[in-house]
Amino acid sequence: MAEVFRALEPRAVGEPRVVVLKRMLPHIANESNAQEMFAEEARLAGHVTHPNVVHVLGHGEIEGQPYLTLEYVPGCDLWRLNRRLTLESKRLEHDLVVYLVRQILSGLEAVHTATDDGGSALGIVHRDISPSNVLISIHGDVKIADFGIARADSNAFDADTVARANGKLGYLAPEQVSGGHVDQRADLFSTGVIAAELFMRRPLFAGGSELAVLLAIRDAEVHPFVEFLPQLPEGLGAVILNALSMNIEERPPTARAFWAALEPWQSRPEEVLRAELAAIVGSIATENRARRTSAGELAGSTMPPNPVVLADDHPNTTNVTPLEYKIRKPNGATVGPLAYAKIVESVATGQIDGNDDISIAGGDFQPLSSVKDLYRHVPASRMTPTTTRVESAAEADRSMDFEDGGFVAALIRTLVTRRTGLWLCEQGGVRKEVYTKHGAPAFVTSNLAGELLGEYLVKKRVINRSELDMALAVMPRFEGKLGDTLVALGLVEPLDLFQHIAEQVREKLLDLFTWASGTATFYEGVDPPSSGFPLSLDAWEILDRGLQRRIAAGFESTLILERGQDPVVQADRIDTAVATAALPEDLRAALRLCKTPHTVEEVAQFVAEQPGNTDPQRGYRVTAMLLSLGAIHWA
């Protein structure tokens, strides 16, 4: 986002000092809200003065170009330090890692508690705590840098601008990945990742692609660090794991609390640890100076080397010869030639079956199942022995019509009984598959071409049609994974794409709640496919959103809205699964209220008055859920 230059800041007394000038790159400066973000960086950083934070000395504008004047930290960043140690198969002593992490936390405490000129708390969240933004000087100083995407409680930017620069992927907190509320505890999660990686000497979140890394973060899959715990002093790993909790309420409440929790494991005096860190960084700086001197640069310079520009390694699509595919059906009939994009669409929507044969570029026919990048698009239920050749609903464990309460009735029963399985939902020629894990929706597929990822992204104007066609043309190079292809081509930022995929899958699920006809059959014990995009949903929230759509579409009017004065009462005998289920608190409270008859309006008013509830219509949806569960009935 910015260029860094050396400059001399004149002092009133003494010698000139080396500083850093940070300015916006021209192509970034023209983006929407970019200059506003740069100004916000200057404003926020200017309110933080602490030894563990890079000091902003001033800011201004030259010929329409804003700039920041920053303290220069001679040395290296933590990424370079960690990389050097890894290459040399060295590790930092445990107490030195603890010292380094506590220095970061000291800086974060200053960032998080910063106030404006009037003394009011700014509520700054750095949002980009990562090794490349932790600078270590040749004197052993540890300083947090770069407030480029920091946010204050009172400030908001265009969502697209924020998503583009939303931190280094491997150090984001789960709530940053899922698009949830982000507060200062996200910075503590990022610091926990840094700590875990310093101890393990390898990345905490790894995967074959950026999307795989984001999935691991979203679900807080920290098992590599858990497996490493026996190599740490007793109790130290538990402190780090608290910071790595997916639930923000389980993390340390403040940077100060995290700092204090680590104190018992900083065994040597601070001045000894600081000197040891300085010696390590000093050796790296000396080697860098020697390397630059041999390359003809000025000997003795304390300035960092020029930035390295990496060659563009995006796949070249101008010379790609599209392959043609032919399909042979079991009865011998052939279809084609077809382009790869059409083949993928036909497989995903069920027009081409997993039992068909395929010929690529005029070659011999082979089973579609032998072509990995195509077979992965076959709907998962077609590959499950339980459901491959289902001819009647009698073979299912449960069946229901959408006229009987819609998908709410189906999903809510699965949820309270914590069933793992597959709902096959069919309406005319439309088929959707909803996989549940312990009752919650875990994965959704559809045979509607318009609900495929590429079409969804075009509809949302994330990419245009020609970009989608280009991505589909080279998708075989990326194992038939459109998301990975789009990221590799630079068409979509990984985090932006991740959140679009999550919303697309949610939309496919929420659409089911507005089906007024059709059937749903449930197959017990069918696990979600391993190749799909797993959801991480609050199932009760999905039910609530689904009911909102049903009410807006008029499906619940006669059931709820037009019977506001009719009383409901708790059932004489509540199903054991419902009685023991982890119902949301307002459902449980409404159920207790209905031990005696109350009108729907009274229940709705009671729910509206519950702590934390800001939706006056929530009570009607609570009533609908309890009716679907059979926990209450019309009196």
C-alpha positions in Angstrom: 0.0 0.0 0.0 2.9 2.3 0.6 6.5 3.1 -0.4 9.2 3.7 2.2 12.1 6.2 1.7 14.9 7.4 3.8 15.0 11.1 4.7 16.6 13.4 7.3 14.5 15.0 9.9 16.2 18.2 11.0 16.4 18.6 14.8 16.6 21.8 16.7 19.6 20.5 18.6 22.1 17.7 17.6 22.7 15.7 14.5 20.2 14.9 11.9 18.4 11.6 12.3 17.4 8.9 9.9 13.6 8.5 9.6 11.2 6.7 7.3 8.8 8.4 4.9 5.8 6.3 4.1 3.6 7.4 1.2 0.8 5.8 -0.8 1.5 4.1 -4.1 -0.2 6.0 -7.0 -2.5 3.1 -8.0 -3.6 2.7 -4.4 -4.1 6.4 -3.9 -6.8 6.4 -6.6 -8.9 3.7 -4.8 -12.1 4.5 -3.0 -11.5 5.6 0.6 -7.7 4.9 0.3 -6.7 8.4 1.3 -9.2 8.4 4.1 -7.6 5.2 5.4 -4.1 6.7 5.2 -5.3 9.8 7.1 -6.9 7.5 9.7 -3.6 5.6 10.1 -1.8 8.9 10.8 -4.6 10.0 13.3 -4.6 6.8 15.2 -0.9 6.1 15.3 -0.3 9.7 16.4 -2.2 9.0 19.6 0.1 6.1 20.6 3.5 6.9 22.2 5.2 3.8 23.7 8.6 2.2 23.5 7.1 -0.9 21.9 5.2 1.0 19.1 6.9 2.6 16.1 6.5 6.4 16.7 4.8 8.6 14.1 6.8 11.8 14.0 4.6 13.7 11.7 2.5 13.6 8.5 1.6 15.9 5.7 1.0 16.2 1.9 3.2 17.0 -1.0 1.6 17.7 -4.4 -1.5 15.9 -3.4 0.3 12.9 -2.1 0.0 12.2 1.7 2.9 10.9 3.7 3.9 9.8 7.2 7.2 10.4 8.9 8.0 7.4 11.0 10.7 6.4 13.5 13.3 4.2 11.7 14.2 0.9 13.5 17.5 -0.4 12.3 17.4 -4.2 12.4 14.9 -6.6 10.9 11.3 -7.7 11.3 10.2 -10.8 13.2 9.5 -12.7 9.9 13.1 -12.3 8.8 14.4 -13.3 12.2 12.2 -16.4 12.3 13.1 -17.3 8.8 16.9 -17.1 9.6 16.5 -19.2 12.7 14.5 -21.8 10.7 17.1 -22.0 7.9 19.9 -22.5 10.5 17.8 -25.0 12.5 18.0 -22.9 15.6 15.3 -22.0 18.1 14.9 -19.2 20.6 15.0 -20.3 24.3 11.5 -20.5 25.8 12.0 -17.5 28.1 13.3 -15.4 25.2 10.1 -16.2 23.2 8.1 -15.2 26.2 10.0 -12.0 26.5 9.5 -11.2 22.9 5.8 -11.9 23.0 5.4 -9.9 26.2 7.0 -6.9 24.5 4.5 -7.2 21.7 1.7 -7.3 24.3 3.1 -4.2 26.0 2.8 -2.3 22.7 -0.7 -3.7 22.2 -1.8 -2.5 25.6 -0.7 1.0 24.7 -2.5 0.7 21.3 -5.7 -0.6 22.9 -5.8 1.9 25.7 -4.9 5.0 23.6 -7.1 8.1 24.1 -7.8 11.1 22.0 -6.9 14.7 22.9 -9.9 14.9 25.1 -9.1 11.8 27.1 -11.7 9.6 25.5 -10.8 6.0 24.7 -10.3 5.4 21.0 -10.8 1.6 21.2 -8.2 1.0 18.5 -7.9 -2.5 17.0 -4.6 -3.0 15.1 -6.1 -5.9 13.0 -2.7 -6.8 11.4 -0.5 -8.2 14.1 1.9 -10.4 12.2 5.6 -11.1 12.1 6.3 -8.6 9.3 4.7 -5.9 11.4 6.9 -6.6 14.5 10.2 -4.8 14.1 13.3 -5.7 16.2 16.2 -3.4 16.4 19.9 -4.1 16.8 19.5 -2.9 20.3 16.9 -5.5 21.2 13.9 -3.1 20.9 10.6 -4.8 19.9 8.1 -2.5 18.2 4.7 -2.8 16.6 4.5 -1.2 13.2 1.9 -0.4 10.5 -1.5 1.0 11.5 -2.6 0.7 7.9 -5.8 -1.2 8.6 -6.3 -0.3 12.2 -9.8 0.6 13.3 -11.2 2.7 16.0 -14.6 2.0 17.6 -16.1 5.3 16.2 -14.8 4.8 12.6 -16.0 2.8 9.6 -14.7 2.4 6.1 -16.1 1.0 2.9 -16.3 -2.8 3.5 -14.5 -3.7 0.2 -11.5 -1.5 1.1 -11.2 -3.1 4.5 -11.6 -6.6 3.1 -8.8 -6.0 0.6 -6.3 -5.2 3.3 -7.6 -7.3 6.1 -4.3 -8.6 7.6 -1.9 -11.4 6.7 -3.9 -14.5 6.1 -2.2 -16.8 8.6 -2.5 -14.4 11.5 -6.2 -13.4 11.2 -8.6 -14.2 14.1 -11.5 -16.5 13.4 -14.0 -13.6 13.6 -12.0 -11.7 11.0 -12.3 -14.7 8.6 -16.0 -15.3 9.3 -16.9 -11.6 9.0 -18.1 -11.4 12.7 -17.6 -8.6 15.2 -13.9 -7.7 15.6 -12.6 -6.2 18.8 -9.2 -5.9 20.5 -9.1 -9.6 21.4 -8.6 -10.3 17.7 -5.1 -8.8 18.2 -4.5 -11.2 21.1 -5.4 -14.2 18.9 -2.9 -13.0 16.3 -0.2 -12.6 19.1 -1.0 -16.1 20.2 -0.4 -17.4 16.7 3.0 -15.6 16.7 3.9 -17.2 20.0 2.9 -20.7 18.9 4.9 -20.4 15.7 8.0 -19.2 17.5 7.9 -22.2 19.8 7.1 -24.7 17.0 9.3 -23.1 14.3 6.6 -23.7 11.7 3.2 -22.2 10.6 0.3 -22.9 12.9 -2.3 -22.8 10.1 -1.2 -24.6 7.0 -3.0 -25.9 4.0 -2.8 -26.6 0.3 -4.3 -23.2 -0.6 -5.2 -19.8 0.9 -8.8 -21.0 1.3 -7.7 -24.1 3.2 -5.7 -21.8 5.6 -8.8 -19.6 6.1 -10.9 -22.6 6.9 -8.4 -23.8 9.5 -8.4 -20.4 11.1 -12.2 -20.0 11.1 -12.5 -23.3 13.0 -9.5 -22.6 15.2 -7.8 -25.8 14.2 -4.8 -25.4 16.5 -4.0 -29.2 16.9 -0.4 -28.7 15.6 0.3 -26.6 18.7 -1.6 -29.0 21.0 0.6 -31.8 19.8 3.6 -29.6 20.6 2.6 -28.9 24.2 4.6 -31.6 25.9 7.8 -29.9 24.7 6.9 -26.7 26.7 7.2 -26.0 30.4 4.1 -27.1 32.2 1.4 -24.5 32.1 2.9 -22.3 29.4 1.1 -23.9 26.5 -2.3 -23.5 28.3 -1.7 -19.7 28.4 -1.1 -19.6 24.7 -4.1 -21.9 23.9 -6.4 -19.5 25.8 -5.4 -16.7 23.4 -6.0 -19.1 20.5 -9.6 -19.9 21.5 -12.2 -19.6 18.8 -14.6 -18.2 21.4 -13.4 -14.6 22.1 -14.9 -14.7 25.6 -12.4 -17.5 26.5 -9.4 -15.4 25.5 -7.5 -13.1 27.9 -9.7 -9.9 28.3 -6.8 -7.5 27.6 -3.3 -7.4 26.4 -2.2 -6.6 29.9 -3.9 -9.8 31.2 -2.1 -11.9 28.6 1.2 -10.2 29.4 0.7 -10.9 33.1 -0.2 -14.6 32.5 3.1 -15.1 30.7 5.2 -13.5 33.4 6.1 -16.8 35.3 7.9 -18.2 32.3 10.2 -15.2 31.7 12.9 -16.6 34.0 16.0 -14.5 33.2 16.3 -10.8 33.8 14.9 -8.5 31.1 18.2 -6.8 30.4 19.8 -10.3 29.7 17.0 -11.3 27.3 17.1 -7.9 25.6 20.9 -8.2 25.0 20.5 -11.8 23.7 17.8 -10.7 21.2 20.0 -7.7 20.2 22.9 -10.0 19.5 20.8 -12.2 17.2 19.4 -9.3 15.3 22.8 -7.6 15.1 24.3 -10.7 13.4 21.6 -10.7 10.8 22.0 -6.9 10.2 25.8 -7.4 9.8 25.4 -10.1 7.3 22.9 -8.0 5.3 25.3 -5.0 5.3 28.1 -7.3 4.0 25.8 -8.7 1.3 24.8 -5.2 0.2 28.4 -4.0 0.2 29.5 -6.9 -2.0 26.7 -5.9 -4.3 28.1 -2.4 -4.7 26.0 -0.6 -2.1 27.4 1.9 0.4 29.4 0.3 3.1 28.2 1.1 6.6 24.7 2.1 5.6 22.0 1.5 8.2 19.2 1.6 5.7 17.2 -1.4 4.7 17.8 -3.0 1.3 15.7 -1.9 -1.6 12.3 -3.8 -1.8 12.4 -7.0 -3.9 9.8 -7.1 -6.7 8.6 -10.6 -7.3 7.9 -11.6 -10.9 4.3 -12.0 -11.8 3.7 -15.8 -11.7 0.0 -15.8 -12.6 -0.8 -18.4 -15.2 -0.7 -17.2 -18.7 -4.1 -17.7 -20.3 -3.3 -16.3 -23.7 -1.7 -19.5 -25.0 -4.1 -22.0 -23.4 -5.7 -24.3 -25.9 -9.1 -25.2 -24.6 -9.6 -29.0 -24.4 -12.8 -30.6 -25.8 -14.6 -33.3 -23.8 -17.1 -36.0 -24.9 -19.4 -38.0 -22.6 -20.6 -41.5 -23.2 -23.7 -42.6 -21.3 -24.1 -46.2 -20.1 -26.5 -46.9 -23.0 -23.7 -45.9 -25.5 -25.1 -42.5 -26.4 -22.5 -39.8 -26.7 -22.7 -36.1 -25.8 -20.3 -33.4 -27.0 -17.8 -32.0 -27.7 -18.2 -29.8 -24.7 -15.9 -27.2 -23.1 -14.5 -27.7 -19.6 -16.8 -25.1 -18.1 -19.9 -26.8 -19.5 -18.7 -30.2 -18.3 -18.2 -28.9 -14.8 -21.7 -27.3 -14.8 -23.3 -30.5 -16.1 -21.6 -32.7 -13.5 -22.5 -30.4 -10.7 -26.1 -30.2 -11.7 -26.5 -33.9 -12.3 -26.9 -33.8 -16.1 -23.7 -35.9 -16.3 -23.6 -38.8 -13.9 -20.6 -40.2 -12.0 -21.1 -43.5 -13.9 -20.6 -41.9 -17.3 -17.4 -42.2 -19.3 -15.4 -39.3 -20.6 -13.0 -38.6 -23.5 -10.5 -35.8 -23.2 -9.2 -34.2 -26.4 -10.1 -37.2 -28.6 -8.5 -39.7 -26.3 -10.0 -43.0 -25.2 -13.1 -43.1 -23.0 -12.4 -43.6 -19.3 -14.6 -43.6 -16.2 -15.4 -40.1 -15.1 -14.5 -41.2 -11.6 -10.8 -41.5 -12.8 -10.7 -37.8 -13.6 -10.2 -36.3 -10.2 -10.7 -32.6 -11.0 -14.1 -33.4 -12.6 -15.3 -36.2 -10.3 -15.0 -33.9 -7.3 -18.0 -31.9 -8.8 -20.3 -34.9 -8.6 -23.0 -34.2 -6.0 -21.9 -35.9 -2.8 -25.1 -37.9 -2.4 -24.4 -39.6 -5.7 -21.2 -41.0 -4.3 -22.8 -42.3 -1.0 -23.9 -45.9 -1.1 -26.9 -45.1 1.2 -28.4 -42.6 -1.3 -27.0 -43.4 -4.7 -30.0 -45.2 -6.0 -32.8 -44.1 -3.8 -36.1 -44.8 -5.5 -38.6 -44.1 -2.8 -38.9 -42.1 0.4 -39.6 -45.4 2.3 -35.9 -46.1 2.2 -35.2 -42.9 4.2 -35.1 -42.6 8.0 -37.6 -39.8 7.9 -39.7 -38.0 5.2 -41.8 -34.8 5.3 -43.6 -32.5 2.9 -42.7 -28.8 2.7 -46.4 -27.9 3.1 -46.1 -29.1 6.7 -44.2 -26.2 8.2 -41.5 -25.9 5.6 -37.9 -26.6 6.2 -38.2 -25.2 9.7 -39.9 -28.3 10.9 -37.3 -30.6 9.3 -34.2 -28.7 10.5 -35.4 -28.0 14.1 -36.0 -31.6 14.8 -32.6 -32.6 13.5 -31.1 -29.9 15.6 -32.6 -30.8 19.0 -31.8 -34.5 18.4 -28.3 -33.7 17.2 -28.6 -36.0 14.2 -25.8 -36.4 11.6 -27.1 -37.2 8.2 -28.4 -35.9 4.9 -31.6 -34.1 4.0 -32.5 -34.6 0.3 -34.8 -31.8 -0.7 -36.6 -32.0 -4.0 -39.1 -29.7 -5.7 -39.9 -30.5 -9.3 -36.5 -30.9 -10.9 -34.7 -28.9 -8.3 -32.6 -30.9 -5.8 -30.7 -29.6 -2.8 -28.7 -31.6 -0.3 -28.3 -30.4 3.3 -25.7 -32.4 5.4 -26.0 -32.0 9.2 -23.3 -32.7 11.7 -24.6 -33.2 15.3 -27.8 -31.4 14.1 -26.2 -28.3 12.6 -26.1 -27.7 8.8 -22.5 -28.5 7.8 -22.6 -28.5 3.9 -25.2 -27.7 1.2 -25.2 -28.5 -2.5 -27.7 -27.6 -5.3 -28.3 -28.7 -8.9 -29.3 -25.2 -9.9 -26.7 -23.8 -12.4 -27.5 -20.3 -11.1 -26.3 -21.3 -7.6 -22.9 -22.5 -8.7 -20.1 -20.4 -7.3 -19.0 -18.8 -10.5 -22.5 -17.7 -11.4 -23.0 -16.3 -7.9 -19.8 -14.2 -8.1 -20.8 -12.8 -11.5 -24.3 -12.0 -10.1 -22.7 -10.2 -7.1 -20.3 -8.4 -9.5 -17.3 -9.7 -7.7 -16.0 -10.8 -11.1 -17.3 -10.3 -14.6 -18.3 -13.0 -17.2 -15.1 -12.8 -19.2 -13.0 -13.3 -15.9 -15.1 -16.3 -15.0 -14.6 -17.8 -18.5 -10.9 -17.2 -18.2 -10.8 -18.9 -14.8 -12.8 -21.9 -16.0 -10.4 -22.3 -19.0 -7.4 -22.8 -16.7 -9.2 -24.5 -13.8 -7.8 -28.0 -14.6 -4.4 -26.6 -13.6 -5.8 -26.1 -10.1 -7.5 -29.6 -9.6 -10.8 -28.2 -10.8 -11.1 -25.8 -7.8 -12.6 -22.6 -9.0 -11.9 -20.7 -5.8 -8.2 -21.6 -5.9 -8.1 -20.6 -9.6 -9.6 -17.2 -9.0 -7.1 -16.5 -6.2 -4.2 -17.7 -8.2 -5.2 -15.5 -11.1 -5.5 -12.5 -8.8 -9.1 -11.9 -9.6 -10.3 -12.1 -6.0 -8.6 -11.6 -2.7 -8.6 -14.8 -0.6 -10.4 -13.4 2.4 -13.0 -11.6 0.2 -13.6 -14.9 -1.7 -13.8 -16.9 1.4 -16.6 -14.7 2.8 -18.4 -14.7 -0.5 -18.3 -18.5 -0.6 -19.7 -18.7 2.9 -22.5 -16.4 2.1 -23.3 -18.3 -1.1 -23.6 -21.5 0.8 -25.8 -19.9 3.4 -28.0 -18.5 0.6 -28.5 -22.0 -0.9 -29.6 -23.1 2.6 -31.9 -20.2 3.4 -33.6 -20.5 0.0 -35.1 -23.8 1.2 -37.1 -22.0 3.9 -39.2 -20.3 1.2 -40.1 -23.6 -0.6 -43.9 -24.0 -0.3 -44.0 -27.4 -1.8 -41.7 -30.4 -2.3 -40.4 -33.2 -0.1 -37.5 -33.7 2.2 -36.1 -37.1 3.1 -33.5 -37.7 5.8 -30.8 -40.4 5.8 -29.2 -41.1 9.1 -25.4 -41.3 9.5 -24.4 -39.9 6.1 -21.3 -37.7 6.8 -20.7 -34.4 5.0 -18.3 -34.8 2.0 -14.7 -34.0 2.8 -14.2 -32.1 -0.5 -16.9 -29.5 0.1 -16.9 -26.0 1.8 -17.9 -26.8 5.4 -20.2 -24.4 7.0 -19.7 -23.0 10.5 -23.1 -21.8 11.5 -25.2 -21.1 14.5 -28.1 -23.3 13.6 -30.5 -21.4 15.7 -29.5 -18.2 14.0 -30.2 -19.9 10.6 -33.6 -21.0 11.8 -34.4 -17.5 12.9 -33.2 -16.1 9.5 -35.2 -18.7 7.7 -38.4 -17.8 9.6 -37.8 -14.2 8.8 -37.9 -15.1 5.2 -41.0 -17.2 5.6 -42.8 -14.5 7.4 -41.7 -11.9 4.7 -43.0 -14.3 2.0 -46.4 -14.7 3.8 -46.0 -18.3 4.7 -46.5 -17.9 8.5 -49.3 -15.3 8.4 -52.1 -17.6 9.2 -50.0 -19.6 11.7 -48.6 -16.7 13.7 -49.3 -13.1 12.7 -53.1 -13.5 12.3 -53.5 -15.4 15.5 -51.9 -12.8 17.9 -54.9 -13.0 20.3 -55.0 -16.8 20.4 -53.5 -18.4 23.5 -50.7 -21.0 23.4 -49.7 -23.3 26.3 -46.9 -25.7 27.2 -47.5 -29.3 26.1 -48.5 -31.8 28.8 -45.6 -33.9 27.9 -42.5 -32.4 26.3 -40.3 -34.7 24.2 -37.1 -35.7 26.1 -34.9 -34.4 23.3 -36.5 -31.0 23.4 -36.4 -30.8 27.2 -32.7 -31.6 27.3 -31.7 -29.6 24.2 -29.5 -26.5 24.4 -32.3 -24.1 23.4 -31.5 -20.4 23.1 -32.3 -18.6 26.4 -35.3 -16.7 25.1 -36.9 -19.9 23.8 -36.4 -21.5 27.2 -37.8 -18.4 28.9 -40.9 -18.4 26.6 -41.4 -22.1 27.2 -41.5 -21.5 31.0 -43.9 -18.6 30.5 -46.3 -20.9 28.7 -46.8 -23.2 31.6 -50.0 -21.1 31.8 -51.8 -20.0 28.7 -50.7 -16.8 27.1 -51.6 -15.2 23.8 -49.1 -15.0 21.0 -49.0 -11.2 21.4 -48.1 -11.7 25.1 -45.4 -14.2 24.3 -44.0 -11.8 21.7 -44.0 -8.9 24.2 -42.3 -11.1 26.8 -39.5 -12.1 24.5 -39.1 -8.5 23.3 -38.4 -7.5 27.0 -35.6 -10.1 27.4 -32.1 -8.7 28.0 -30.2 -8.0 24.9 -33.1 -8.4 22.5 -33.5 -5.5 20.1 -35.9 -7.1 17.6 -39.6 -6.7 18.4 -40.6 -9.4 16.0 -38.3 -12.0 17.6 -41.1 -13.3 19.9 -43.3 -14.3 16.9 -40.4 -16.5 15.6 -39.8 -17.9 19.0 -43.4 -19.0 19.1 -43.2 -20.6 15.7 -40.1 -22.6 16.7 -41.7 -23.8 19.9 -44.8 -24.9 17.9 -42.6 -26.7 15.4 -41.0 -28.5 18.3 -44.3 -29.5 19.8 -43.2 -27.9 23.0 -46.3 -25.7 23.0 -49.7 -26.0 21.3 -52.8 -23.9 20.7 -54.8 -23.8 23.9 
